[in-house]
Amino acid sequence: MKHNDLPTNFTYLLPSDQDREFGSVVNTVGFQSIKANCAYPVQGHPSGYHFNVAQGRVLHEYQLLYISGGQGFFSSAKVRGQKIGKGNLLLLIPGEWHSYHPSPETGWNEYYIGFEGKLIDNLFEKNILPRESTVIEVGFNDDLVKHYQQAIEVAKAGKRATQQYLSGIVMYLIGMVCYISKNNFLEPGQIERKIVQAKVIMQENLYKDIDPEILAGDLNLSYSWFRKEFKNYTGYAPAKYFQELKISKAKELLLSTSQSVKEISLLLGYGSTGYFSILFKKCTGYTPLEYRHYGRGNEL
């Protein structure tokens, strides 16, 4: 938990009738980092979502909630006090009572997305997905985290066809859940668990620096072993992999926002805009401004 610097970030949307014709709509998406011994749920949620842990709640929508750090407990109409934690994904069904909360000793990090629609209902009616709320073990999954973060950013931007974009992300997440649950995946090996855990930590901390040696220590690994196995697994040394993630994020921000190169470099934790520009050109072949210019379809 000590590495995550992402703030609580959630959005509630108002789909139109035209959006609903697409077959699925997203009502809410967000991330919450709950520290140890902090109140839960956090304030600011509408009455239909905020709940008392002891009393639980009943939702009008489906939700996929992924725990990327910490641990806690889940209860539903079928189970009471089931222990859950990092690597677990909750599939919540509309109309079914449930409650969940992080352990006071650890807190947790949670990503969630709430959705509904005829297309989604059909998946459950055809028994493609479980008909009741359940806990699915998906393990550490940086691709899952990336898609949740992407959904949060798309919802915040509020551009045209936002609902269609978000619906595509929902279907990706559902496809992943279906694939994992149908194949009854076994827990990955110790090496893979540690490497994927490190990748998730990096993905959640793009806006600051991470020292690979400190990261290895926090994962109870020697740095030499960690560096070797990480490179074997990803093709990159840890520092290089983190750099590639930052450059990828910079490319996204250059094309999708009006932020200046200085603002982007500072946001990503680079103290010097000049250094960031040199590094960006080394990695992409373009300066940041050239990349923005050509990436948006401009010509000389």
C-alpha positions in Angstrom: 0.0 0.0 0.0 2.9 2.4 0.7 3.6 3.0 -3.1 0.1 4.1 -4.2 -0.3 7.8 -4.6 -3.5 7.8 -6.7 -6.2 10.0 -5.1 -9.8 8.9 -4.7 -11.4 9.5 -8.1 -14.9 8.7 -9.1 -17.5 9.8 -11.6 -21.2 9.4 -12.0 -22.7 9.6 -15.4 -26.2 10.3 -16.9 -26.7 8.1 -19.9 -29.2 9.3 -22.5 -31.9 7.2 -24.1 -29.8 7.1 -27.3 -26.9 5.8 -25.2 -29.1 3.0 -23.9 -29.8 1.8 -27.4 -26.2 0.7 -27.7 -27.1 -2.2 -25.4 -25.1 -1.2 -22.3 -24.3 2.0 -20.4 -21.9 2.9 -17.6 -23.4 4.7 -14.6 -20.3 5.1 -12.4 -16.5 4.4 -12.5 -13.9 5.1 -10.0 -10.9 4.3 -7.7 -10.6 4.6 -4.0 -7.5 4.2 -1.8 -8.6 3.5 1.7 -5.9 3.8 4.3 -5.7 1.7 7.4 -8.2 2.6 10.2 -10.1 5.1 7.9 -13.9 5.3 7.6 -15.5 3.4 4.8 -17.2 4.0 2.5 -15.8 7.5 1.8 -18.2 10.4 1.6 -19.5 12.0 -1.6 -21.4 9.1 -3.2 -25.1 9.5 -4.1 -27.7 7.8 -1.8 -28.1 4.9 -4.2 -24.4 4.0 -3.9 -23.4 5.1 -0.4 -24.1 2.4 2.2 -23.7 1.4 5.8 -21.4 -1.6 6.0 -23.5 -3.3 8.7 -26.7 -2.9 6.8 -25.3 -3.5 3.3 -27.1 -2.4 0.1 -28.9 -3.6 -3.0 -27.8 -2.1 -6.3 -29.9 -1.4 -9.5 -26.9 -2.2 -11.7 -24.0 -4.7 -12.2 -20.6 -3.8 -10.8 -17.1 -5.2 -11.2 -14.9 -4.2 -8.3 -11.2 -5.1 -8.3 -9.0 -5.1 -5.2 -5.4 -4.2 -6.2 -4.0 -3.9 -2.7 -4.9 -4.7 1.0 -7.6 -7.0 2.2 -11.1 -7.0 3.7 -14.4 -8.9 3.8 -17.4 -9.6 1.6 -20.9 -10.7 2.4 -23.9 -11.4 0.1 -27.1 -13.4 0.2 -25.1 -16.6 -0.1 -21.9 -15.9 2.0 -21.1 -14.0 5.1 -17.7 -12.6 6.1 -15.8 -14.0 3.2 -12.2 -12.8 3.3 -11.1 -11.0 0.2 -8.0 -9.1 -0.8 -5.5 -8.1 -3.5 -6.1 -10.0 -6.7 -9.9 -10.5 -6.0 -12.6 -9.2 -8.3 -16.2 -8.8 -7.0 -19.0 -9.4 -9.5 -22.0 -7.7 -8.0 -25.5 -8.4 -9.4 -28.5 -6.0 -9.4 -31.2 -6.8 -6.9 -29.0 -8.9 -4.6 -28.1 -7.8 -1.1 -24.3 -7.4 -0.4 -21.8 -5.6 1.7 -18.0 -5.3 1.7 -15.3 -3.3 3.5 -11.5 -3.2 3.9 -9.9 -4.5 7.0 -9.0 -1.7 9.4 -5.5 -3.1 9.8 -4.6 -2.9 6.1 -7.1 -0.7 4.2 -7.3 -1.5 0.5 -7.2 -0.1 -3.1 -10.4 -0.6 -5.1 -11.3 0.0 -8.7 -14.9 -0.3 -9.7 -17.3 0.2 -12.6 -21.1 0.1 -12.6 -23.1 -0.7 -15.7 -26.4 -2.0 -17.0 -28.3 -2.7 -20.2 -30.1 -5.2 -22.4 -26.8 -6.6 -23.7 -25.5 -7.2 -20.2 -28.8 -8.8 -19.1 -28.6 -11.2 -22.0 -25.1 -12.4 -20.8 -26.6 -13.4 -17.5 -29.8 -14.8 -18.8 -27.8 -17.1 -21.1 -25.7 -18.2 -18.1 -22.5 -16.8 -19.7 -21.8 -15.1 -16.4 -22.9 -16.2 -12.9 -26.4 -15.2 -11.8 -25.3 -14.2 -8.3 -22.7 -12.0 -6.7 -19.4 -13.8 -6.5 -15.7 -13.4 -5.8 -13.3 -14.3 -8.6 -9.6 -14.8 -8.2 -7.9 -13.0 -11.1 -4.6 -12.3 -9.3 -2.4 -9.2 -10.0 -3.3 -8.0 -13.5 -1.7 -4.7 -14.8 -3.9 -4.9 -17.9 -7.0 -4.9 -15.8 -5.7 -1.8 -13.9 -4.9 0.0 -17.1 -8.5 -0.5 -18.4 -10.0 0.7 -15.2 -7.8 3.8 -15.3 -8.6 4.3 -18.9 -12.4 4.2 -18.1 -11.9 6.8 -15.3 -10.1 9.1 -17.7 -12.7 8.7 -20.4 -15.5 9.4 -18.0 -13.8 12.5 -16.6 -13.2 13.9 -20.1 -16.9 13.7 -21.0 -16.5 13.8 -24.7 -18.9 12.6 -27.4 -19.5 8.9 -27.6 -18.2 8.5 -24.0 -20.8 5.8 -23.3 -19.8 3.8 -26.3 -16.2 3.9 -25.4 -16.9 2.9 -21.8 -19.2 0.1 -22.9 -16.3 -1.3 -24.9 -14.2 -1.3 -21.8 -16.9 -3.0 -19.9 -17.2 -5.8 -22.5 -13.4 -6.3 -22.3 -13.5 -6.6 -18.5 -16.5 -9.1 -18.7 -14.6 -11.1 -21.4 -11.6 -11.3 -19.1 -13.7 -12.4 -16.1 -15.5 -15.0 -18.3 -12.2 -16.3 -19.6 -10.6 -16.7 -16.2 -13.7 -18.2 -14.5 -14.4 -20.7 -17.2 -10.8 -21.9 -17.4 -10.5 -22.2 -13.6 -7.0 -20.6 -13.6 -4.6 -21.7 -10.9 -2.7 -19.2 -8.8 0.4 -18.1 -10.8 3.8 -19.1 -9.6 5.7 -17.1 -7.0 7.9 -15.3 -9.6 5.0 -14.3 -11.8 3.1 -13.0 -8.8 5.9 -10.8 -7.7 6.6 -9.4 -11.2 3.0 -8.6 -11.9 2.6 -7.0 -8.5 5.6 -4.8 -9.4 4.0 -3.9 -12.7 0.7 -2.9 -11.0 2.6 -0.7 -8.5 4.4 1.0 -11.4 1.1 1.5 -13.3 -0.5 3.1 -10.3 2.4 5.4 -9.7 3.2 7.0 -13.1 3.1 10.5 -11.6 6.1 10.1 -9.3 9.4 8.3 -9.2 9.9 4.7 -8.1 13.3 3.5 -7.0 13.5 -0.2 -8.3 15.8 -1.1 -5.4 13.3 0.2 -2.9 10.5 -1.5 -4.8 12.3 -4.8 -4.7 12.9 -4.4 -0.9 9.2 -3.8 -0.4 8.4 -6.9 -2.2 10.9 -8.8 0.0 13.2 -9.5 -2.9 16.9 -8.9 -3.5 17.3 -6.3 -6.2 19.7 -8.4 -8.3 17.1 -11.3 -8.3 14.2 -8.9 -9.0 16.0 -7.1 -11.8 17.0 -10.4 -13.5 13.5 -12.0 -13.3 11.7 -8.8 -14.2 13.7 -8.5 -17.4 13.2 -12.2 -18.2 9.5 -11.7 -17.7 8.9 -8.3 -19.5 12.0 -7.9 -21.7 12.9 -4.7 -19.8 14.9 -3.9 -16.7 12.5 -2.4 -14.0 13.7 1.2 -14.5 13.4 1.0 -18.3 9.9 -0.6 -18.0 8.8 2.3 -15.7 10.3 4.8 -18.2 8.4 3.3 -21.1 5.1 3.5 -19.1 5.8 7.2 -18.4 6.6 7.9 -22.1 3.5 6.1 -23.2 1.4 8.2 -20.8 3.1 11.3 -22.1 2.2 10.4 -25.6 -1.4 9.9 -24.6 -1.5 13.3 -22.8 0.1 15.1 -25.7 -2.5 13.9 -28.1 -5.6 14.0 -25.9 -5.1 17.2 -23.8 -4.0 20.8 -24.3 -1.5 20.6 -21.4 1.9 22.2 -22.2 5.1 20.1 -22.4 6.2 21.7 -19.1 2.9 20.7 -17.4 3.1 17.1 -18.7 6.8 16.7 -17.7 6.0 18.0 -14.2 2.9 15.8 -13.9 4.9 12.7 -14.7 7.6 13.6 -12.1 10.3 15.0 -14.3 11.9 18.0 -12.6 13.4 19.3 -15.8 11.4 19.9 -19.0 14.6 19.9 -21.0 15.5 16.4 -19.7 12.0 15.2 -20.4 12.1 16.5 -24.0 15.5 14.8 -24.7 14.3 11.5 -23.2 11.1 11.7 -25.2 12.9 12.2 -28.5 15.3 9.4 -27.7 12.4 7.0 -27.1 10.1 8.1 -29.9 12.3 9.9 -32.5 10.3 13.1 -32.1 10.3 16.0 -29.7 7.1 16.3 -27.6 5.8 19.2 -29.8 6.6 17.3 -33.0 4.8 14.3 -31.7 1.7 16.4 -30.8 1.9 18.1 -34.3 2.2 14.9 -36.4 0.0 12.8 -34.1 -3.0 15.2 -34.6 -2.6 14.8 -38.4 -0.9 18.1 -39.0 1.5 18.7 -41.9 4.4 21.0 -42.4 
